[in-house]
Amino acid sequence: MTQMRAMIAPNKGKLRGIAARAPYDAIMGRVLPPDGVSFRPDTIGGVTGWWCEPENAQPHAAVLHAHGGWFTWGSGKSFRHLVGHIARSARISAFVPDYRLAPEHPFPAALEDVHASYLGLVESGVQSIALSGDSAGGNLTLALLALITAQSPANNATFGAVVLSPVTDLAMTGRSWESRANADPFFMREQAEELVRGYLGGRDAADHTASPLYGDLAGLPPIRVHVGDDEVLLEDSLRYVERAVAAGVDAKVDVWEGMAHGFVGSIGRLDAATAALGAIGAFLATRFAVSRSA
């Protein structure tokens, strides 16, 4: 981790605006591809994206993963290796939609697209769905989870969600924006504020559909959160899980000591990444087993 910090420190806070899309995709392209997983493009619910399909995947089940990138960067293609590891660990095929990006398409365009992909999976005959997402994608995942739970609590195909370092508070009121400002090797407050403004397009940062921390969390299915201890986004995870537990949700957060944002993508380089993927796969496998028996 010390070696990784030394490499990335000179570029801290420098990924900004749409100009950062190509270098960001290049960073995600360095994730080692998983063995035994095939990839193919597809369109689900009118939204293009990529399937990550492990060998011997369970039928009639899927993971819908919303990729990260501060709502401005990233794609299904660039995230397919990371999501492929999640799919392989759970033995469930996963779809990564290419939701519309800000600032060209501000809130709620991205949420509308992941919702359309979810409905497309249901309409295609997928009987059990788990949601996952990382960073900004974690925001979209938790917002979608609340949306579909509120719309159809008695007829919900979603049995759980896993999020990695989710952005839950676009008002950025968490203490870790200050307490982890030096420890976080990637992000600076000014940089994040600029990206959030581009995403919100003038909408209220405390809108619960934009910031899941402020929503009604009662009735949500089980949620697991993984976050590094050296992240400015640490409090976004801790406070969300605290509120979820208070609302009666089976929610848990694992805080990974010494880890920075996106550490799960360092498969083959960090033992913590392997351990986190194992925990994610075990949780998802358990939730799909529950869905089959329901």
N, C-alpha and C positions, 0 to 999 in steps of 0.2 A: 504494500500500500504506500509505503514511503517513496518507493521508486516511481509509482504512478503519479503521486502528488508532485514530484519534482518535474515530471514531464508536462503536466497540464497546468501547473501554476502560472506560467507566463501568459496563458490565454484566459485567465479567470475573468469572467464578465464580458468577454469580447464577442460572444455569439449574440448578434442582435439583428432583428428584422429579417426580411425575406432573403437577404444576401447570405444568411447563415444556413440556408437550407442544404446547399450542396456539401459544405463541410460537415454539417450535422449528420447527413445521410452517410458520409464517408466514415464517420466515427462509429455509427451503428453497424456499418458493414464489416467492421472488424470483429464482431462477435463470432466466435467459432461456430460453424454449422453443426447441428446435432446429427449423430449417426441414426440411420433408420427412419428418417423423416423426409417426406417428399413435399414439394411446394408447387402450387399452381395458382394462376390468377383466376378470378371468378367475379361475378356480380351478384350480390345478395341484397334484396330489397331496393334495387336500383342504385346501389352503391358498389363501386368496384373495390377490390381488395385481394388479399392472398390467403389461400388455405395452407395450413401447416398440418400435414397428415402423417402421423406416426404409424409404423407397422402394427397390425393387430389392434387398431383403434376400436373402441366400443361403438356399436352401431346406434343410430338415432340419438346421438348426443353430440354436443359441441360446446366449445369455449368461445365466447365472443370477446376479443381483446381490443381495447382502445389504446393505441400507441401514444407515447409521450412526445415531447417537443414544444412545450409551452404554447400549445394550440396553434403554433406558427410553422413548425418544422415537422419532419418525419413523414413516413408513408408505410403502407403495408409491406412493400417490398423491402425497405431498409430495416424493418423490425422483424422480418420473417424468421431470422435465425434465433433471436431471443425468444420469440413466441414459440418457435419450434421446440425449444428446450422445455418450455412449460407444457406443451402438448405431449411431448415424449414422456415427461415425468408422470403425467396424469393418465397417459394412454387414451387421450381424447383428442380428436381433431379440433383445430382452432382456426377461426377466421379473423383476419385483421382488416377492418374496413379503411379505405382511403377517405376519411371524413374531410369535409372542406376546411381549409385552413384560413386563419386570420393573417393579416388584417383585411384581405380581400373579402372574406366571408366571416364577419364577426358573429358573436353569440346571438342566437342559439343555433347557428347552422351546424356546428360540429355535433351537438347533442341531437339534433334532428336526424343527422345521418346515422349515428350509432343506433338510435331508436329504430330507424327504418331497416337497418341490418338485422336487428333483433326480431322485428316483425317478419322479415323475410325468412329468417331461420325457422320461425314457428310455422309460417305458411308452407315451407318446403317439407314439413313433416318431422323436423327435429323435436323430439319429445322432452329432452332434458337439456337445459342450458345453464352454464355457469358463466359469470362475467369476470373479466380480469382487465387490468389496465395499469399503466405505470405513469407516474408524474402527472402531467396534464391529462393523460388518458385515465389515470386513477380518478381524477375529478369527474370526467365524463362517465366513468363506470358507476361511481356512487350516485351521481345525479340520475342516471338511467335506472339504477336499481330502485331508487325512491319513486321515480315516475311510474314504472311498470307495476310496482307494488301498490301504489295508490290507485291506479287505473283498474287493476284486475286482481285484487287480493285473493280471491277464491279460485282463480284460474290462471295461475302463474307458473310458467315453465322453468323459472329460475330458482335454483336450489342453493345458491351460494355465490360469493364473490371474493376474489383475492386482488388486492391492490398493492403496488409497490411505490412507496414514497408519494402518496397522492397529494395533489394541490387541493385542499379542501376549503381554504379561506382566501379568496381573492382580495379581501380587504387588507390582508397581510398584517394581522394584529398579533400573530404568534410571537412569543418572546425569543424563539430561536433565530429570528431574523437578526437579532443582536447577539445573543449568546453563542451562536454558531457562525457568526459572520467571518471570523478568521479561520475556523476549522474547515468550513466548506470550501473545497478547491475549485468549484465550478461557478457558483452564482453570486451575484451582488444585488442588493436591494434595488438600486437604480435600474439595473438591467431588467429585473423581473417586473418592476412597476411599468416600464415601457412596454413590455410584452403583454402584460395584463390589460393595459389601456387599449392596445390594438385589438385584443380579443373581445373586450366588453363593448367597445364601440359606443361608449356613453351610458351603458346600462349600469344599474346599481350593483356594486361588488357584493353587497349583502343579500342579493336575490338568491333564494335557496336553490333555484335551479342552476345558478352559476357557481354558487359556493355551497356545497353539500353540508358543510358544518352547521349551517343555519336552518336546515330543513327539519321536517318531522321524521324522526328515525324509527318510530314505533312500528313494529310489524315486519321489519326487514329480515330476510333470511340470514344465516350465519355469514360473517365477514372476517377475513383474516388480512392483516396489514403487516407489511415488512418495510422497515425504514432504517437507514444508517444513523448512528449517533452523531455523526459529523455533518449534518445537513441543516441548512437554514429552514428546510421544510419539516423538521422533526416535530414541532408543535402542531402542525397541520394533522399529523397522524395521531399524536397522543390525545389531543382534544376531541377529535372526531370519535375515536374509540371510547373515550370517557363518556361522551354524550350518548353514544349508541348503547353502551352497557346500562347507563341510567334509564334508557328507554326500554330496557328489557331484551335487547338484541344479544345474540350469542356472537360477541365480537372480541377479538384479541389482537394485540399488536406485539410483534417481535422487533426489538431494537437491537441492531447489530453493532456491537462496540467497535469503534475505529473505522467504520465503513462510511464511505461517501455516497453521494447520489449515483444511482445506476450501477451499484456494485454487483447486482445479480447478472449483469451482462458480461462480467469478467470470468466466464466459465473457463476452466483450465488454468487460471492464474490466481484465483482466490478460493481458498477452501470454503469461505463464507458463502460464495455464490453457489457452490455445489450443495452445501447444507440447506440454504434457503430454497433452492429448487426441489430438494427432497421433501421439505416441509410443505411446499406448495402442492406438489404432486400428491402427497399423502392426503392432504385436506380435500383436494378436488376429487380424488378417487373415492374418498369416504362419502362426500356429498352426492356423487353420482350413484353410489350404491344405495343411498337413502332414496334417491329419486326413482330408482328401479323398483323399490319395494313399496313406494307410495301408491 
